[in-house]
Amino acid sequence: MMPSCPLCASADTAFYHRDARREYHRCRCCTLVFVPPAFRLGLQAERVVYDQHENSPHDPGYRRFLSRLFEPLKARLEPGARGLDFGAGPGPTLSVMFEEAGHRMAIYDPFYAPDASVLEQSYDFITATEVVEHLFAPGKELARLASLLRPGGWLGLMTKRVTDHATFTRWHYILDPTHVSFFSEATFRWLADELGMSVEFPAADVVLLHKRPS
């Protein structure tokens, strides 16, 4: 049996690609490309990979990388907005950048900042940079994040996007064993419709989802 889609739960999925390590399937409903559960790393193996990351708010290059999301999102926020950086990693940086801009921030990461109480509060904006490609259950997690947004709130994501099959087969992005969910522009448009949000693509690898005001 083909595995169900981890984003939309559709059973209408098909084999998409196989490399030396694992398989990739594609959903015919939402177009997500995903790694079936049998090929995913365990939590401890994931943590070993993440511990190798050396991101830091003191790294100008990392700040430039994050600015692709930071700048367009900052331009859409009211002064003093409250935000959550979801999947902040071992060296939270985007939250520092928003705090420097006058916004109040909380952080969450299942490995490095696991205080789940922040997931029971509401926010004007939520960011997740280089996170969604790691999610085993992206449908559940993204719906939860959207539910934490106040009316008119923003969900800002950074992840590289699938373009076509030929490019996918040569893509460096799939070589990271912790990358298991791959979104295309069409996938994000499906997601926006599902969540009742509008969607923008203001920069390379950047997605802004806007919750409609009440």
Secondary structure, DSSP 4 states (H G I P E B T S, - for coil): -PPPPTTT--S-EEEEEE-SS-EEEEETTT--EE--GGGSPPHHHHHHHHTT----TT-HHHHHHHHHHHHHHHTTSPTT-EEEEET--SS--HHHHHHHTT-EEEEEBTTTB--GGGGGS-EEEEEEES-GGG-SSHHHHHHHHHHHEEEEEEEEEE---B--HHHHHT-GGGGSTT--EE-BHHHHHHHHHHHTEEEE--STTEEEEEEPP-
